[in-house]
Amino acid sequence: MSKTQIAAIEFGTSKIVTIIAQNGGIDRLEFLGTGTVPYDGFQNGDWNTPGQMIQRVRDSIAAAELEANQKIKEIYVGVPGAYIHVCCAEAEIELKDEGVTEEDLDLVQDAAAEQLRIAEMGGLVLHRSPAWFQVDDGKKTVEPSGHGEKLRACTSFIVADPQFIEDVKEILGALDVTILGFLSPTLGESLLLLSIDDRDRVSMLIDCGYLSTEISVIRGEAIVYHAMLPMGGGRITADLAQQLRIPMRAAEQIKRSYVFNPDEFDQSAFSEVLDARGRRLSFPREVVSQCVEQSMDELCDMIDMTLKNDVMDYLGTRSQIYLTGGGIGLMRGARDHLAAKLGMPVKASAPKTAKMNSPVYSAVLGLLDLTFDSIERHDADEESFGRKLTGFLRKKK
């Protein structure tokens, strides 16, 4: 099997990640080059430091190019959860005597698009995904078959904010990099991290980042509910920095090393860090604990309110809740603390790869996986994603 190489870039809330990767071998993904660059992220639809965006993107791409010894000329772009809108609709069509066909599957999803008036929304439709199909009164499934009179479907559409699209086109255009397509890392990580069984049972994925937390409910191959909460793990860091009067970098170190409900082996009376001058600072655990857990409980309350008010109607008795992302995912005991606050089990989820197998990289690896899957599905169609991809990365002279 021939290998396909791609480059993709993902805009997180605190970092920009560029990856050059290939597939087609024994492993699903082989990383050739990566570039992770911190930046100030975005809030309320705007970049926090727009004047720095071109340089930050340039740095991320350059780091991936240097490691791979390849020049990126074309790239796929992940659209962050803050810049997408998810909408779903159910629709129904009449079936012909020959049973369910691929044309029928397209027609019933087209009917859902017409019902939602997708064409009038003004954004870019990134994905159209089925949550389920149903023939007459049969079982709801993503792979319908057999004969019947009617085909029903629940279809999800992910629509991107046109302002983000224009901003990224301008940034990458200034760097002479062509955009091959826009995709949703939110959908990608949902399909990557959750098994088919989990999605059949309907599951909830909590991606806690640095500045925000993303809530997704996944059924079949689709996101059927999506929300962004305006708080992430960075709030804990900021509150620590303010209360202890230390730099953000030192506060982040304390946050990462904090252990919820420590046993006798983890128990430590003090948290220690170095300040900007290299001096050792020590803080009693009770002071750190009060600040960390107060901020953590505020985040848990926001998630719990979303769960109780909006999400419970989607979940069943066998549904699972998963936590990913670097906001709190690297804090020992954070998942159990969240589960206790929600009153429901919460499982940890992270990519299973030889490299970058951390919840910090769930979104970008989901973007990669979704991109490769989309290429494979449309490999026979020369119009898919604009054109064929083979050989678009050019080695440096």
Disulfide bonds with the S-S distance in Angstrom:
none
